[in-house]
Amino acid sequence: METLYLRRRVTNALAILLSLAATAIGLGFLAWILWDTVQQGIAALNLKLFTTITAYGDTGGLSNAMVGSLIINAIGIAIATPIGVAAGTWLAEYANRTKLGESIRFLNDILLSAPSIVLGLFVYTIVVLPSTAITHGNTSFSGLAGGIALALIALPVIVRTTDEMLRLVPATLREAALSLGIPQWKLTMQVLIRAARSGIITGVLLALARISGETAPLLFTAFGNNYMALSPLDKMASLPQVIYQYANDPGEAMHALAWAGAFVVTMFVLLLSLASRLAFSRNKVSHD
């Protein structure tokens, strides 16, 4: 008996030690990446980065890429948010504990883990190529196509978060509202979504953080542009695409711009993550 107890304690201690070692290795690499990005990125920051477009080569900046990223991400979130919230609400309130609902959740999880480049190729096939045929051979890369590709990436995140947040709302709240004669649609819109609002906003912010650094789908959709493009129907630059392009350039000045762009994207994602954590903590406190 004592031997079995000792063996279990040794096994437990070994498992904890291995877990701590794996955590330390992961955090070490993460800290290394962040330190390199901050160190190299801050060194390359200057006013021209935010006021000059990339068309000037070595003396250029990233203003058009920043504006393009904001436009493309806004299009993606604007498309994904209403669809994702509606789908998540339907799953939680109308298809909960049904075979159809479980099947859709399973498919949503598959889409959640789908490679972004596959989604980019899909949008290239259904949006860019047909538009090219309509315009008689003029390749129709556009910010809109990039936004659609990012929407497909953000959509499963919003669906999953909305579904989970609504299912966390206490059943007593539903029962109390229904006992007062409130219709199901009004209960859903004015009671349940309002109660889960902070969690849903958290999901939208996490989805925005998820798509902010995507490069592969934009290579097949928005394509890139060295000039300031404000129309979603034009080719449009984005920070991840410019970082990829400049990182492969042999020039040191281009590498500096790539590091600066990586720093800006990293800080943007960090701020979104902090905002989502703040929204979630407020939601948790309100429920408590």
C-alpha positions in Angstrom: 0.0 0.0 0.0 2.8 2.4 0.9 4.6 1.5 -2.3 1.5 2.3 -4.4 1.1 5.6 -2.5 4.8 6.5 -3.1 4.6 5.6 -6.8 1.5 7.9 -7.2 3.2 10.8 -5.4 6.3 10.4 -7.6 4.2 10.2 -10.8 2.2 13.3 -9.7 5.4 15.2 -9.0 6.9 14.2 -12.3 3.7 15.2 -14.2 3.7 18.6 -12.4 7.4 19.1 -13.2 6.9 18.3 -16.9 3.9 20.6 -17.0 5.9 23.5 -15.5 8.8 22.8 -17.9 6.5 22.9 -20.9 4.9 26.1 -19.6 8.3 27.7 -19.0 9.5 26.8 -22.5 6.3 28.2 -24.2 6.4 31.4 -22.2 10.1 31.7 -22.9 9.7 31.6 -26.6 6.7 34.0 -26.4 8.8 36.5 -24.4 11.6 36.1 -26.8 9.3 36.9 -29.8 7.7 39.8 -28.1 11.0 41.2 -27.0 12.4 41.0 -30.5 9.3 42.6 -32.0 9.3 45.4 -29.5 13.0 46.1 -29.7 13.2 46.1 -33.5 9.8 47.7 -34.0 10.3 50.7 -31.6 13.7 51.3 -33.2 12.0 51.7 -36.6 9.1 53.9 -35.5 9.0 57.5 -36.8 6.4 60.0 -37.9 6.8 59.1 -41.6 5.5 55.6 -40.8 2.1 57.0 -40.1 2.0 59.8 -42.7 3.7 58.4 -45.8 2.5 55.7 -48.2 4.6 52.8 -49.3 5.1 54.0 -52.9 8.3 55.9 -52.0 10.3 52.8 -51.4 13.1 53.1 -48.9 11.8 56.5 -47.6 8.2 55.4 -47.5 5.9 54.6 -44.6 2.9 52.4 -43.9 -0.1 54.8 -43.8 -1.9 53.3 -46.7 -1.4 49.8 -45.3 -2.7 50.9 -41.9 -5.8 52.5 -43.5 -6.3 49.4 -45.7 -6.1 47.1 -42.7 -8.7 49.2 -40.8 -11.1 49.1 -43.8 -10.7 45.4 -44.6 -11.0 44.4 -40.9 -14.1 46.7 -40.5 -15.7 45.0 -43.5 -14.9 41.6 -42.2 -16.3 42.3 -38.7 -19.3 44.2 -40.2 -20.2 41.1 -42.2 -19.4 38.4 -39.6 -21.0 40.1 -36.5 -24.7 40.1 -37.4 -24.5 36.7 -39.0 -22.5 35.2 -36.2 -24.6 36.7 -33.4 -27.8 35.5 -35.2 -26.4 32.0 -35.8 -25.2 31.7 -32.2 -28.5 32.9 -30.8 -30.4 30.3 -32.9 -28.0 27.5 -31.7 -28.4 28.5 -28.1 -32.2 29.2 -28.0 -33.8 27.3 -30.8 -31.5 24.4 -31.6 -30.0 23.6 -28.2 -29.9 19.9 -27.4 -31.0 18.9 -31.0 -29.1 16.8 -33.5 -29.2 19.6 -36.0 -27.7 22.0 -33.5 -24.9 19.6 -32.5 -24.1 19.0 -36.2 -23.9 22.7 -36.8 -21.7 23.2 -33.8 -19.4 20.4 -35.0 -19.2 22.0 -38.5 -18.6 25.4 -36.9 -15.7 24.0 -34.9 -14.2 22.6 -38.1 -14.5 26.0 -39.8 -12.9 27.5 -36.6 -9.8 25.4 -37.2 -9.7 25.7 -41.0 -6.5 27.0 -42.5 -6.9 30.7 -43.5 -5.2 30.2 -46.8 -8.0 27.7 -47.8 -10.6 30.3 -47.0 -8.7 32.8 -49.0 -8.6 30.5 -52.0 -12.3 29.9 -51.6 -13.1 33.6 -51.7 -10.7 34.0 -54.6 -12.7 31.3 -56.5 -16.2 32.6 -55.7 -15.6 36.4 -55.7 -12.4 37.4 -57.5 -12.5 35.0 -60.5 -16.2 35.7 -61.4 -15.6 39.4 -61.1 -12.6 39.1 -63.3 -14.8 37.4 -66.0 -17.4 40.2 -65.7 -14.7 42.9 -66.2 -13.3 41.1 -69.2 -10.0 40.0 -67.8 -9.2 42.8 -65.4 -8.3 41.0 -62.2 -10.8 42.1 -59.6 -8.8 41.9 -56.4 -10.4 44.2 -53.9 -10.6 45.2 -50.2 -14.2 43.9 -50.3 -13.0 40.4 -51.3 -10.4 40.6 -48.5 -13.1 41.6 -46.0 -15.2 38.6 -47.1 -12.3 36.3 -46.5 -11.7 37.7 -43.1 -15.4 37.5 -42.3 -15.2 33.7 -42.9 -12.4 33.5 -40.3 -14.2 35.7 -37.8 -17.6 34.1 -38.2 -17.0 30.8 -36.3 -15.4 32.7 -33.4 -18.5 34.9 -33.0 -20.9 32.0 -33.4 -19.1 29.9 -30.8 -18.8 32.8 -28.3 -22.4 33.9 -28.7 -23.7 30.4 -28.3 -21.6 29.8 -25.1 -22.5 33.1 -23.6 -26.3 32.7 -24.1 -26.2 29.2 -22.7 -24.5 30.6 -19.6 -27.5 32.8 -18.9 -29.5 31.2 -16.0 -32.6 29.3 -17.0 -34.5 31.0 -14.2 -34.2 34.3 -16.1 -35.9 32.6 -19.1 -38.6 31.1 -17.0 -39.4 34.4 -15.2 -39.7 36.2 -18.5 -41.9 33.5 -20.1 -44.1 33.4 -17.0 -44.9 37.1 -17.6 -46.2 36.3 -21.0 -43.2 37.7 -22.9 -42.9 36.2 -26.5 -39.8 34.1 -27.2 -38.4 36.6 -29.7 -38.7 39.5 -27.3 -37.2 37.4 -24.5 -34.3 36.6 -26.8 -33.7 40.1 -28.1 -34.4 42.2 -25.0 -33.5 39.9 -22.1 -31.1 37.2 -23.1 -28.9 39.1 -25.5 -28.8 42.1 -23.1 -27.7 39.8 -20.3 -24.9 38.2 -22.4 -24.0 41.5 -24.2 -20.5 41.8 -22.6 -19.6 38.2 -23.5 -20.8 38.7 -27.1 -18.8 41.9 -27.4 -15.8 39.9 -26.0 -16.3 37.4 -28.8 -16.4 40.1 -31.5 -13.2 41.7 -30.1 -11.5 38.3 -30.0 -12.6 37.7 -33.6 -11.2 41.1 -34.6 -7.9 40.3 -32.9 -7.9 36.9 -34.7 -8.2 38.4 -38.2 -5.9 41.5 -37.6 -2.8 39.5 -38.3 -4.0 37.3 -41.2 -1.8 37.5 -44.3 -2.5 34.4 -46.5 -6.2 35.1 -47.4 -5.4 38.7 -48.3 -2.8 37.7 -50.8 -5.5 36.1 -52.9 -8.2 38.7 -52.4 -7.1 42.3 -51.5 -3.7 41.6 -53.2 -2.0 44.9 -52.1 -1.5 48.4 -53.4 1.4 50.9 -53.0 -0.9 53.8 -53.0 -3.7 55.1 -50.7 -6.9 53.3 -51.6 -10.2 54.2 -49.8 -12.7 52.4 -52.1 -13.3 48.8 -51.0 -13.6 47.9 -54.7 -10.0 48.7 -55.4 -6.9 46.7 -54.6 -5.9 47.5 -51.0 -2.8 47.2 -49.0 -2.8 45.8 -45.5 -0.2 45.6 -42.7 0.2 41.8 -42.6 0.6 41.7 -46.4 3.1 44.6 -46.4 5.1 42.9 -43.5 5.3 39.7 -45.5 6.4 41.6 -48.6 9.0 43.7 -46.9 10.4 40.9 -44.8 11.3 39.1 -48.0 13.0 42.2 -49.5 16.8 42.2 -49.3 17.0 45.9 -48.3 17.6 46.8 -44.6 15.2 49.8 -44.8 12.4 47.5 -45.9 13.2 45.1 -43.0 12.9 48.1 -40.6 9.5 48.9 -42.0 8.5 45.3 -41.6 9.5 45.3 -38.0 7.6 48.6 -37.4 4.5 47.1 -39.0 4.8 44.0 -36.9 5.1 46.1 -33.8 1.9 48.1 -34.7 0.0 44.9 -35.4 1.2 43.3 -32.1 0.2 46.3 -30.1 -3.2 46.5 -31.8 -3.9 42.8 -31.0 -2.7 43.3 -27.5 -5.1 46.2 -26.9 -7.9 44.2 -28.4 -7.1 41.2 -26.1 -7.0 43.5 -23.0 -10.3 45.1 -24.1 -11.9 41.6 -24.5 -10.6 40.5 -21.1 -12.0 43.7 -19.5 -15.4 43.2 -21.1 -15.5 39.6 -20.0 -14.5 40.5 -16.4 -17.3 43.1 -16.3 -19.8 40.4 -17.6 -18.6 38.0 -14.9 -18.9 40.6 -12.1 -22.5 41.5 -13.3 -23.5 37.9 -13.2 -22.0 37.3 -9.8 
